[in-house]
Amino acid sequence: MEIGIEVLSKYQSIRSNAYWTRVHFDTIFSGEALDSDSYAKHLEDCNNNPTVGLLARRKYITGRMLAYPQNAKRNVEYMNKLPNISTLKKSFKEKLNKLYPKTLQAREYIINHDRVKLNSVEPARKYNIFNKLAILLKKFI
């Protein structure tokens, strides 16, 4: 079985878009001076491949410490106000709710707590009763 080059380049572009989105967010420049194309491409990637897009977001955008947290917050708020970004975010949220109506919270928990990573396969951590209870309670709260 051969792996095609187009598959590797497709996931590489998802990683690249998430990385450049992080670079544009975490800078000292204001949002007006930044280019929102990488963020729009990242949201399009998330719409096309929701799980891979969320994993790339966790690895490159939300999973690392920010160098300029106040500036990053300002830049994110500015970019979220742009009309093309707001429509892409709305469509992504609707698609997630449509695809994973019952398992969305568990999926977000697994991604946000690094149970699954983008580039590597690791042995699964054993869930004890407290972890299962935490996931169950998050669903009802």
BELPEZI-V549893 format. One record per residue. N is the residue number from 1. RES is the residue in one small letter. D_LAST is the distance of its C-alpha to the last C-alpha in Angstrom with 2 decimals. Layout:
# BELPEZI-V549893
((N & RES & D_LAST) (N & RES & D_LAST))
This chain:
# BELPEZI-V549893
((1 & m & 45.65) (2 & e & 45.74) (3 & i & 42.97) (4 & g & 43.81) (5 & i & 44.03) (6 & e & 42.01) (7 & v & 38.87) (8 & l & 39.19) (9 & s & 39.96) (10 & k & 37.01) (11 & y & 34.50) (12 & q & 36.61) (13 & s & 36.30) (14 & i & 32.49) (15 & r & 32.69) (16 & s & 35.31) (17 & n & 33.42) (18 & a & 30.33) (19 & y & 32.73) (20 & w & 34.60) (21 & t & 31.48) (22 & r & 30.64) (23 & v & 34.27) (24 & h & 34.15) (25 & f & 30.96) (26 & d & 32.07) (27 & t & 35.48) (28 & i & 37.31) (29 & f & 38.43) (30 & s & 36.85) (31 & g & 34.94) (32 & e & 37.96) (33 & a & 40.10) (34 & l & 37.73) (35 & d & 37.77) (36 & s & 34.61) (37 & d & 35.98) (38 & s & 34.33) (39 & y & 30.85) (40 & a & 31.66) (41 & k & 32.93) (42 & h & 29.84) (43 & l & 27.64) (44 & e & 30.17) (45 & d & 29.93) (46 & c & 26.15) (47 & n & 26.80) (48 & n & 29.45) (49 & n & 27.78) (50 & p & 24.01) (51 & t & 23.48) (52 & v & 26.63) (53 & g & 25.86) (54 & l & 22.46) (55 & l & 24.27) (56 & a & 27.04) (57 & r & 24.74) (58 & r & 23.19) (59 & k & 26.71) (60 & y & 28.57) (61 & i & 26.38) (62 & t & 23.16) (63 & g & 24.12) (64 & r & 27.07) (65 & m & 27.87) (66 & l & 29.22) (67 & a & 32.79) (68 & y & 32.41) (69 & p & 28.78) (70 & q & 29.77) (71 & n & 31.89) (72 & a & 29.32) (73 & k & 26.76) (74 & r & 29.59) (75 & n & 30.65) (76 & v & 27.23) (77 & e & 26.86) (78 & y & 30.40) (79 & m & 30.04) (80 & n & 26.87) (81 & k & 29.01) (82 & l & 31.65) (83 & p & 31.83) (84 & n & 32.11) (85 & i & 29.18) (86 & s & 26.88) (87 & t & 27.91) (88 & l & 27.41) (89 & k & 23.88) (90 & k & 23.04) (91 & s & 24.69) (92 & f & 22.94) (93 & k & 19.44) (94 & e & 20.67) (95 & k & 22.23) (96 & l & 19.19) (97 & n & 17.21) (98 & k & 20.38) (99 & l & 21.16) (100 & y & 17.89) (101 & p & 15.77) (102 & k & 14.16) (103 & t & 14.62) (104 & l & 13.89) (105 & q & 10.81) (106 & a & 12.86) (107 & r & 15.91) (108 & e & 14.70) (109 & y & 13.71) (110 & i & 17.18) (111 & i & 18.96) (112 & n & 17.50) (113 & h & 18.20) (114 & d & 21.70) (115 & r & 21.63) (116 & v & 23.75) (117 & k & 26.38) (118 & l & 28.51) (119 & n & 32.04) (120 & s & 31.93) (121 & v & 31.11) (122 & e & 30.09) (123 & p & 29.68) (124 & a & 26.19) (125 & r & 24.53) (126 & k & 23.92) (127 & y & 20.40) (128 & n & 20.30) (129 & i & 18.12) (130 & f & 16.02) (131 & n & 15.34) (132 & k & 14.44) (133 & l & 12.10) (134 & a & 10.36) (135 & i & 10.18) (136 & l & 8.99) (137 & l & 6.10) (138 & k & 5.19) (139 & k & 5.77) (140 & f & 3.80) (141 & i & 0.00))
